[in-house]
Amino acid sequence: GNEIFRLEAQGHVRIYTKTDEAVGDNAVYDIDQAVMVMTGKALKLTTPQQVMTARDSLEYWAQKRMAVGRGEAVVLTADARRLSADVLVAYLAPPDAAAAKAPPPPGAPEATGKLERVEAFGNVDVRTATDTVRGDRGVYVAATGIARVVGHVRITHGQNQINGPAADVNMQTGVAHILA
């Protein structure tokens, strides 16, 4: 008659699948909702394609294939693309067909798959090799390599700065431009 619906771990927590790893000081995993929330210092979610870090909390919503970083959150992709903000919400593609053939046990987090897009809220900072683009909100779409930043946008290139309402940043070429 007993059912485990929540797991709590404290102290040097490490949660991993075949491809992914999350580390933090504390974790709570709601089995019914398939949601993990990690808190503490040095929060980090590592997948083959990206690393997400956060200061306040890291959440992973397995059924939605969504990771949320809160507090100075940063997503760094394997090809050195960097996006940071107060809150980052990363959406991940379904696992590839090979991984789907061997699903994880019920309620367990599955391998995340590739990054599809990242939504950024508050103090958005997008960096390329030559430019820094800052604004209020943003979205990065991995398939196109384009990040759009909106709200009080500032593009800084060396000693030069241009301001505007929105900007597109091509994360593949490093070129950023203001939108009217």
C-alpha positions, 0 to 999 in steps of 0.5 A, a space after each residue: 500500500 505504500 508508494 514513493 512519489 518524491 525523492 530528496 537528496 542532500 549533499 553533493 547530489 549527482 543525477 545522471 543518465 547515459 548521456 546527461 549529468 546534473 550536479 548540485 547540493 540538493 535535489 527534489 524529484 517528483 516522480 509523478 510529475 517527472 520534475 527535478 529541482 536542484 538547488 545549492 552551489 555550482 548547479 550544472 546540467 551537462 549534456 553532449 550538446 550543451 552545459 547549463 549553469 545557474 545560481 539559484 535553481 536548476 529544474 528539469 521537466 522530463 515530460 516536457 523536455 525542458 530545463 530551467 535555470 534561475 539566477 545568472 543562468 548560462 547556456 554554453 553550447 558545444 560549439 562555444 555559443 553563449 547565452 545568459 540571463 536571469 532566467 533561461 528556459 531550454 527546450 530539447 528535441 526528443 531523443 534520437 531513434 536509437 535512444 527511443 528504442 530503450 526507454 528509461 524506467 517509468 518516472 526516470 528522466 530520459 536522455 535530453 536530446 539536442 537543444 531546439 531553442 532557449 528563451 531568455 528573460 531579464 538581463 539577457 547577454 548574448 556573446 559572439 567572438 566580436 560582439 556582446 548583445 544585451 537586452 530584456 528578453 531573447 530567444 535562440 533557435 539552434 536550427 538557424 543559429 539565430 538569437 533575437 534579443 528585444 527590449 532596450 538592446 545594446 550591441 557592443 563591438 570593441 569601443 562602439 555601441 549601437 542601441 535599438 528596440 531589437 537585434 538579431 545575432 547570427 551565432 554561426 557568423 558572429 554578426 549582430 544587427 539592430 532591427 527597426 
